[in-house]
Amino acid sequence: MPRRSADRMGQQYVGLRMRGNVSRRSFLAASGLGMGSMALACLLEQDHLLADDSSEHALRNAVYNDLQPRPGHIPAQARAVIQLYQEGGPSQVDLFDPKPELTRRHGQVHPQGVEGTGPTNKNILMASPFQFRPFGQCGTEFSELLPKLGAAADDLCLVRSMFTEHNNHPEAHAMMQSGKTFAGRPSVGAWVSYALGTENHNLPAYIVLRDPRGYGGNTKRSWTNGWLPALYQGVEFNSRGTPVQHLTPDEPIPPAAQRRNLQLLARLNAEHLRDFPGDSELESRISNYELAARMQLHATAALDLSGETAATRGLYGLDNPVTAEYGARCLMARRLVEAGVRFVQVHPPLEGNQWDHHGKIRESLQKKCDATDEPAAALIKDLKQRGLFGETIVMWTGEFGRLPTSENSDGRDHNRHAFSLLLAGGGFKGGLAYGATDEFGYRAIENRVSVTDLQATVLHQLGLDHTKLWYPRHGRRETLTDAAVTGAKVVRELLS
């Protein structure tokens, strides 16, 4: 039966589902002397979703809605990711990519002009107000604003030749997290938890640690599950106060009453699921209720920092009000991957409009680095001390970079053509400075690395082939990197 005819049949009788708990699938299976089942089988086969007798075919086309641990496609170097997401657009020419020519030609007009997003950008070159110097045995140059991360240079893989597809925050956020510039697609953390499941069934596979005072400009879109089953969405944990939102009732309930409430809820959910099989939102809600019951016992312990030694607390700057908040999140991230969580996303302090420094960059960038440099470096050192560094990928990145020209005479506008990021652990090559930008730091020109190249490489280190990790949607095998369109590839030069 042609697809269009089958779709029309389903639309014509979709109302039956409301009147008699008859799903479209059930109607097709029971009607027309079995012709409905034949039509459905035809459509499923066209979409490559029809089950095959061979176990290889079934495995290749499995669609998951659970957090059972699963093997990857290839041997893995790493088992977990900590993404230190510096949303806002850190300035590469002030932090990671020194440009002597930019300094020499300060105040002159950029010879080719730059892609600006605001009327105040006059293409006037602005030298960095900060000094750079070499760090470590590798001699990689870092800004004076990042002395602690600079001291870890021999453990860091610095990519100076990143580029992205858009210079507006929402689109660039979407690109960095989901591989495309539009909203609604699964984040990389959701893909990883979908592919690999979790090593600890008492905690979510994907956890988000944001500033407890609020959300950044991208809100929850940074950790969405998109059209993957809802179970794979990032779960927010608090770095201050109650660790997990809505985990315990505001008013105490006697244990016996709580147990009866949960039993009734489980029975109602099971009955509803029988009437509407395949509802991923409901299946995920049931799984989350079960997980919440387990987290009541385990989550608080996983995030309790009181048992950490004074030396560890000092390492992360918990005794310093400037670094304490971000330090707590970085330390929690270490504890979570140590407990078996697969993907942890850590967000920066909200002061100073994130890393979006359109003005007063000397003061505002200094403040942001003061709050984040020591905790980020402490995370790397702590992972090494505990034997977790080799199996944990640490990624320090924003969504794009900044222009080498001035905006309002003392800030920088967005730049999609070049930015820098840091990778550490998980089989990435320490002491490496990879790629290069032009003489002003405006465009990546040598060993260019796209966002989807980065995603493909991170997945590879987790044992996942980015071309084979897919989910069926509207008759298409959707992937994170969409390599056939983007040309995404694993950047093997970054790997040890």
C-alpha positions as CSV (number, residue, x, y, z in Angstrom):
1,M,0.0,0.0,0.0
2,P,1.4,3.4,-0.8
3,R,2.6,5.4,2.2
4,R,0.2,8.3,1.5
5,S,-2.8,6.0,1.5
6,A,-1.8,4.4,4.7
7,D,-1.2,7.8,6.4
8,R,-4.6,8.9,5.2
9,M,-6.2,5.8,6.7
10,G,-4.5,6.4,10.0
11,Q,-5.6,10.0,10.1
12,Q,-9.2,9.1,9.3
13,Y,-9.5,6.7,12.2
14,V,-7.3,8.4,14.8
15,G,-10.4,9.5,16.7
16,L,-11.1,5.9,17.6
17,R,-8.2,6.1,20.0
18,M,-10.0,8.7,22.0
19,R,-13.4,6.9,22.0
20,G,-12.3,3.4,22.8
21,N,-8.6,3.2,23.8
22,V,-7.9,1.8,20.3
23,S,-4.5,2.9,19.1
24,R,-3.8,3.5,15.4
25,R,-1.4,0.5,15.5
26,S,-4.2,-1.7,17.1
27,F,-6.8,-0.5,14.5
28,L,-4.5,-1.3,11.6
29,A,-3.7,-4.7,13.0
30,A,-7.4,-5.7,13.4
31,S,-9.1,-4.1,10.4
32,G,-9.6,-5.0,6.7
33,L,-8.9,-8.7,7.0
34,G,-5.4,-8.0,8.0
35,M,-4.7,-5.5,5.2
36,G,-3.9,-2.9,7.9
37,S,-1.1,-5.1,9.3
38,M,0.3,-5.6,5.8
39,A,0.3,-1.9,5.2
40,L,2.0,-1.2,8.5
41,A,4.6,-3.8,7.8
42,C,5.3,-2.2,4.4
43,L,5.8,1.2,6.0
44,L,8.1,-0.2,8.7
45,E,10.1,-2.0,6.1
46,Q,10.5,1.1,4.0
47,D,11.8,3.0,7.1
48,H,14.2,0.1,7.9
49,L,12.4,-0.5,11.2
50,L,10.9,-3.9,10.6
51,A,12.4,-6.6,12.8
52,D,14.7,-9.2,11.2
53,D,15.2,-12.8,12.2
54,S,18.9,-12.3,12.4
55,S,20.3,-11.2,15.8
56,E,22.8,-8.9,14.0
57,H,20.0,-7.0,12.3
58,A,18.0,-6.7,15.5
59,L,21.0,-5.4,17.4
60,R,21.9,-2.9,14.7
61,N,18.3,-1.5,14.6
62,A,17.6,-1.6,18.3
63,V,15.8,1.4,19.7
64,Y,16.3,1.8,23.5
65,N,14.2,3.3,26.2
66,D,16.2,2.2,29.3
67,L,19.5,3.0,31.0
68,Q,21.0,-0.5,30.9
69,P,24.7,-0.4,30.3
70,R,25.5,-1.1,26.7
71,P,28.8,-1.6,24.8
72,G,29.9,0.8,22.1
73,H,30.8,0.0,18.5
74,I,34.6,0.0,19.1
75,P,36.9,-0.3,22.1
76,A,36.5,2.8,24.3
77,Q,39.3,5.0,25.7
78,A,36.9,6.8,28.0
79,R,33.7,6.0,29.9
80,A,32.5,9.4,31.0
81,V,32.4,13.1,30.0
82,I,32.5,16.3,32.0
83,Q,31.6,19.2,29.9
84,L,32.6,22.6,31.4
85,Y,30.3,24.6,29.2
86,Q,31.5,28.3,29.2
87,E,28.4,29.7,27.5
88,G,28.6,33.2,26.1
89,G,31.7,32.9,23.9
90,P,35.1,33.1,25.6
91,S,37.6,35.3,23.7
92,Q,40.2,33.2,22.1
93,V,42.5,36.1,21.4
94,D,42.5,37.1,25.1
95,L,42.8,33.6,26.6
96,F,44.4,31.0,24.3
97,D,45.5,32.4,21.0
98,P,48.2,35.2,21.3
99,K,48.5,37.4,18.2
100,P,51.6,39.7,18.0
101,E,50.3,41.2,14.8
102,L,47.1,42.2,16.4
103,T,49.1,44.0,19.1
104,R,51.3,45.8,16.6
105,R,48.3,47.0,14.5
106,H,46.1,48.0,17.5
107,G,43.8,50.8,16.5
108,Q,44.0,50.2,12.7
109,V,41.2,49.1,10.4
110,H,41.0,45.4,9.7
111,P,42.3,45.1,6.1
112,Q,39.5,42.7,4.9
113,G,36.8,43.6,7.4
114,V,35.0,41.3,9.8
115,E,31.5,39.9,10.1
116,G,30.0,42.0,12.8
117,T,26.5,41.6,14.4
118,G,26.1,45.2,15.6
119,P,26.3,48.7,14.2
120,T,28.9,49.7,16.7
121,N,31.6,47.4,15.2
122,K,33.8,49.7,13.0
123,N,36.4,47.0,12.1
124,I,39.0,48.7,14.4
125,L,41.6,46.1,15.6
126,M,41.9,45.9,19.3
127,A,45.0,44.3,20.9
128,S,44.5,42.0,23.9
129,P,45.0,44.0,27.2
130,F,46.4,40.8,28.7
131,Q,49.9,39.2,28.5
132,F,50.6,35.7,27.4
133,R,53.5,33.4,28.4
134,P,54.5,29.8,27.8
135,F,53.5,27.1,30.3
136,G,54.8,23.6,31.0
137,Q,57.3,21.5,29.2
138,C,55.2,21.8,26.0
139,G,55.6,25.6,26.1
140,T,52.0,26.3,25.1
141,E,51.1,30.0,25.6
142,F,48.2,30.9,27.8
143,S,46.9,34.2,29.0
144,E,47.8,35.6,32.4
145,L,44.1,35.3,33.2
146,L,44.4,31.5,33.4
147,P,47.5,30.7,35.4
148,K,46.1,27.5,37.0
149,L,44.9,26.0,33.7
150,G,48.2,27.2,32.2
151,A,50.1,25.2,34.8
152,A,48.2,22.1,33.6
153,A,49.3,22.7,30.0
154,D,51.1,19.4,29.7
155,D,47.8,17.6,30.4
156,L,45.7,19.8,28.0
157,C,44.9,19.5,24.3
158,L,44.3,23.0,23.1
159,V,42.4,23.3,19.8
160,R,42.9,26.8,18.4
161,S,41.2,26.2,15.0
162,M,37.6,25.6,15.9
163,F,34.8,27.2,13.9
164,T,31.0,27.0,13.9
165,E,28.0,27.9,11.7
166,H,26.3,30.9,13.3
167,N,27.2,33.9,15.4
168,N,24.0,34.3,17.4
169,H,23.9,32.6,20.8
170,P,20.8,30.4,20.4
171,E,21.9,28.9,17.1
172,A,25.5,28.5,18.2
173,H,24.4,26.8,21.4
174,A,22.2,24.4,19.4
175,M,25.2,23.7,17.1
176,M,27.6,23.0,20.0
177,Q,25.2,20.7,21.9
178,S,23.2,19.0,19.1
179,G,25.2,19.3,15.8
180,K,22.7,21.6,14.1
181,T,21.9,25.3,14.4
182,F,18.2,24.8,15.0
183,A,16.4,23.8,18.3
184,G,14.7,20.6,19.0
185,R,17.5,18.1,18.4
186,P,19.0,15.9,21.1
187,S,22.0,17.2,23.0
188,V,25.3,15.3,22.9
189,G,24.8,14.2,26.5
190,A,21.4,12.7,25.6
191,W,23.0,10.8,22.7
192,V,25.8,9.5,25.0
193,S,23.3,8.3,27.7
194,Y,21.1,6.8,25.0
195,A,24.0,4.9,23.4
196,L,25.8,3.7,26.5
197,G,23.2,3.7,29.4
198,T,24.6,4.1,32.9
199,E,27.0,2.4,35.3
200,N,24.9,3.4,38.3
201,H,21.2,2.7,38.4
202,N,20.8,4.8,41.5
203,L,21.7,8.0,39.6
204,P,20.8,9.5,36.2
205,A,23.1,8.9,33.3
206,Y,23.2,12.6,32.4
207,I,23.3,15.3,35.1
208,V,23.4,19.1,34.8
209,L,25.0,21.3,37.4
210,R,24.0,24.9,36.8
211,D,24.3,28.1,38.8
212,P,21.6,27.7,41.5
213,R,20.6,31.4,41.0
214,G,19.0,30.8,37.6
215,Y,19.5,29.7,34.0
216,G,21.8,31.1,31.3
217,G,20.6,32.6,28.1
218,N,20.1,29.1,26.5
219,T,18.0,27.8,29.4
220,K,17.2,24.1,29.3
221,R,17.9,23.7,25.6
222,S,21.6,22.8,26.4
223,W,20.5,19.4,27.9
224,T,17.4,18.5,26.0
225,N,16.6,15.0,24.8
226,G,15.0,16.4,21.6
227,W,13.1,13.5,19.9
228,L,15.1,10.8,21.8
229,P,13.0,9.1,24.5
230,A,12.5,11.5,27.4
231,L,14.6,9.3,29.7
232,Y,17.8,10.7,28.2
233,Q,17.2,14.4,29.0
234,G,19.7,15.9,31.4
235,V,18.6,15.9,35.1
236,E,19.3,19.1,37.0
237,F,21.1,18.7,40.3
238,N,21.7,21.7,42.7
239,S,25.1,22.7,43.9
240,R,23.6,24.5,46.8
241,G,20.8,23.4,49.2
242,T,18.7,20.3,48.4
243,P,20.7,18.4,45.8
244,V,17.8,17.1,43.7
245,Q,14.7,19.1,43.0
246,H,11.3,17.7,44.0
247,L,12.9,14.5,45.4
248,T,11.3,14.7,48.9
249,P,7.9,16.2,49.9
250,D,7.8,19.6,51.4
251,E,6.0,18.2,54.4
252,P,7.1,14.9,55.9
253,I,4.9,11.9,55.0
254,P,4.9,8.7,57.2
255,P,6.8,5.9,55.4
256,A,3.8,3.6,55.2
257,A,1.7,6.3,53.6
258,Q,4.5,7.2,51.1
259,R,4.8,3.5,50.2
260,R,1.1,3.2,49.5
261,N,1.2,6.4,47.4
262,L,4.0,5.0,45.3
263,Q,2.3,1.7,44.9
264,L,-0.9,3.3,43.7
265,L,1.0,5.6,41.3
266,A,2.8,2.6,39.9
267,R,-0.4,0.7,39.4
268,L,-2.1,3.6,37.6
269,N,0.9,4.2,35.4
270,A,1.1,0.5,34.5
271,E,-2.6,0.5,33.5
272,H,-2.2,3.6,31.4
273,L,0.8,2.1,29.7
274,R,-1.1,-1.0,28.8
275,D,-3.7,1.2,27.0
276,F,-1.1,3.3,25.3
277,P,2.0,1.1,24.6
278,G,5.1,2.8,23.1
279,D,4.5,6.2,24.8
280,S,8.0,7.1,25.5
281,E,7.0,10.1,27.7
282,L,5.0,7.8,30.0
283,E,7.6,5.0,30.0
284,S,10.3,7.6,30.9
285,R,8.1,9.1,33.6
286,I,7.7,5.6,35.2
287,S,11.4,5.0,35.0
288,N,12.1,8.4,36.5
289,Y,9.7,7.7,39.4
290,E,11.5,4.5,40.1
291,L,14.9,6.3,39.8
292,A,13.7,9.0,42.2
293,A,12.9,6.4,44.8
294,R,16.4,5.1,44.6
295,M,18.0,8.5,44.5
296,Q,16.4,9.4,47.8
297,L,19.0,7.1,49.3
298,H,21.9,7.6,47.0
299,A,21.9,11.1,45.4
300,T,22.4,13.1,48.6
301,A,25.4,10.9,49.5
302,A,26.9,11.3,46.0
303,L,26.8,15.1,46.3
304,D,27.7,15.5,50.0
305,L,31.0,17.4,50.0
306,S,31.4,17.4,53.8
307,G,33.4,14.2,53.7
308,E,36.0,15.6,51.4
309,T,39.4,16.4,52.9
310,A,40.5,19.9,53.7
311,A,43.2,19.6,51.1
312,T,40.6,18.7,48.4
313,R,38.2,21.5,49.4
314,G,41.1,23.9,49.3
315,L,42.2,22.6,45.9
316,Y,38.8,23.5,44.4
317,G,38.7,26.9,46.2
318,L,35.7,26.1,48.4
319,D,37.2,28.3,51.1
320,N,37.3,31.3,48.7
321,P,34.0,33.1,48.0
322,V,35.2,34.0,44.5
323,T,35.7,30.4,43.5
324,A,33.4,28.5,46.0
325,E,30.3,28.2,43.8
326,Y,32.0,27.0,40.7
327,G,34.4,24.9,42.7
328,A,31.6,23.1,44.3
329,R,30.1,22.2,40.9
330,C,33.4,21.0,39.6
331,L,34.0,18.8,42.7
332,M,30.5,17.4,42.4
333,A,31.2,16.6,38.8
334,R,34.2,14.5,39.9
335,R,32.1,12.7,42.5
336,L,29.4,12.0,40.0
337,V,31.7,10.4,37.4
338,E,33.4,8.5,40.2
339,A,29.9,7.2,41.1
340,G,29.3,6.0,37.5
341,V,27.4,8.9,35.9
342,R,28.0,9.0,32.2
343,F,27.8,12.7,31.3
344,V,28.0,15.7,33.5
345,Q,27.5,19.3,32.2
346,V,28.8,22.1,34.4
347,H,27.7,25.7,33.8
348,P,29.6,28.8,34.8
349,P,28.6,31.6,37.3
350,L,25.9,33.9,36.1
351,E,27.7,37.1,37.0
352,G,28.9,39.3,34.2
353,N,26.5,38.0,31.5
354,Q,28.3,34.7,31.3
355,W,31.3,35.0,28.9
356,D,29.5,37.4,26.6
357,H,31.8,40.4,26.9
358,H,30.7,43.1,24.5
359,G,32.1,45.8,26.7
360,K,34.6,46.4,29.6
361,I,36.4,43.2,28.7
362,R,39.4,44.0,30.8
363,E,37.3,44.0,34.0
364,S,34.6,41.5,33.1
365,L,36.9,38.8,31.6
366,Q,39.2,39.0,34.6
367,K,36.3,38.5,36.9
368,K,35.0,35.4,35.0
369,C,38.5,33.8,34.9
370,D,39.0,34.5,38.6
371,A,35.9,32.5,39.4
372,T,36.5,29.5,37.1
373,D,40.3,29.0,36.4
374,E,41.2,27.4,39.8
375,P,38.3,25.0,40.0
376,A,38.7,23.8,36.4
377,A,42.4,23.1,36.9
378,A,41.6,21.4,40.2
379,L,39.2,19.1,38.5
380,I,42.0,17.9,36.2
381,K,44.4,17.5,39.0
382,D,41.9,15.6,41.2
383,L,40.9,13.2,38.4
384,K,44.6,12.4,37.9
385,Q,45.2,11.8,41.6
386,R,42.2,9.4,41.8
387,G,43.1,7.4,38.6
388,L,40.0,8.8,36.8
389,F,41.8,11.0,34.3
390,G,42.4,8.4,31.6
391,E,38.8,7.3,31.5
392,T,37.2,10.8,31.8
393,I,37.0,13.4,29.0
394,V,37.1,17.0,30.3
395,M,35.9,19.5,27.7
396,W,36.2,23.3,28.3
397,T,34.4,25.1,25.6
398,G,32.0,27.9,24.7
399,E,29.7,28.1,21.7
400,F,31.9,30.5,19.6
401,G,34.7,33.0,20.0
402,R,35.2,36.8,19.8
403,L,36.3,39.2,17.1
404,P,39.7,40.8,17.1
405,T,38.1,44.1,16.5
406,S,36.6,46.4,19.2
407,E,33.0,47.0,20.0
408,N,32.2,50.1,22.0
409,S,36.0,50.6,22.1
410,D,36.5,48.1,25.0
411,G,34.6,44.8,24.1
412,R,34.4,42.2,21.4
413,D,31.5,41.0,19.3
414,H,30.7,37.3,18.4
415,N,32.9,35.4,16.0
416,R,31.8,32.1,14.4
417,H,34.9,31.8,12.3
418,A,37.4,31.0,15.0
419,F,37.4,29.9,18.7
420,S,39.6,27.8,21.0
421,L,38.7,25.0,23.4
422,L,40.4,22.6,25.8
423,L,40.2,18.8,26.0
424,A,41.8,16.7,28.6
425,G,41.9,13.1,29.7
426,G,40.0,10.3,28.0
427,G,42.9,9.6,25.5
428,F,43.3,13.1,24.2
429,K,46.9,14.2,23.7
430,G,48.3,16.4,26.5
431,G,50.7,19.3,25.7
432,L,49.3,19.7,22.2
433,A,48.3,23.1,20.6
434,Y,46.5,22.1,17.5
435,G,45.5,24.2,14.5
436,A,46.0,28.0,13.9
437,T,44.1,31.1,13.0
438,D,45.1,34.0,10.8
439,E,47.4,36.8,12.0
440,F,44.6,38.5,13.8
441,G,42.8,35.5,15.2
442,Y,39.7,36.1,13.1
443,R,39.5,32.9,11.0
444,A,40.7,29.3,11.6
445,I,43.0,28.6,8.6
446,E,45.2,25.6,9.6
447,N,43.8,22.1,10.6
448,R,40.3,23.5,10.9
449,V,38.0,21.6,13.3
450,S,34.2,21.9,13.0
451,V,31.8,21.4,15.8
452,T,30.7,18.1,14.3
453,D,34.3,17.0,14.0
454,L,34.7,17.6,17.7
455,Q,31.5,15.6,18.4
456,A,32.6,12.7,16.2
457,T,36.0,12.6,18.1
458,V,34.4,12.7,21.5
459,L,32.0,9.9,20.6
460,H,34.9,7.9,19.2
461,Q,36.8,8.1,22.5
462,L,33.7,6.7,24.2
463,G,33.7,3.8,21.8
464,L,30.9,5.1,19.5
465,D,31.0,5.4,15.8
466,H,29.2,8.7,15.0
467,T,27.9,7.3,11.7
468,K,26.4,4.2,13.3
469,L,24.8,5.9,16.3
470,W,21.3,6.7,15.0
471,Y,17.7,7.0,15.9
472,P,14.7,6.5,13.5
473,R,12.7,9.6,12.9
474,H,10.3,10.4,10.0
475,G,11.8,7.6,7.9
476,R,15.3,8.9,8.4
477,R,18.2,7.6,10.5
478,E,19.1,10.7,12.5
479,T,22.6,11.0,13.9
480,L,24.3,13.6,16.0
481,T,26.8,14.7,13.4
482,D,24.9,14.0,10.1
483,A,28.2,13.2,8.5
484,A,26.8,12.8,5.0
485,V,25.8,16.5,5.1
486,T,28.5,18.0,7.4
487,G,31.4,15.8,6.4
488,A,32.2,15.2,10.1
489,K,35.2,13.1,10.9
490,V,37.3,11.9,13.8
491,V,40.3,14.2,14.3
492,R,42.9,11.6,15.1
493,E,45.7,14.1,15.5
494,L,44.1,15.1,18.8
495,L,44.4,11.5,20.2
496,S,47.3,10.0,22.0
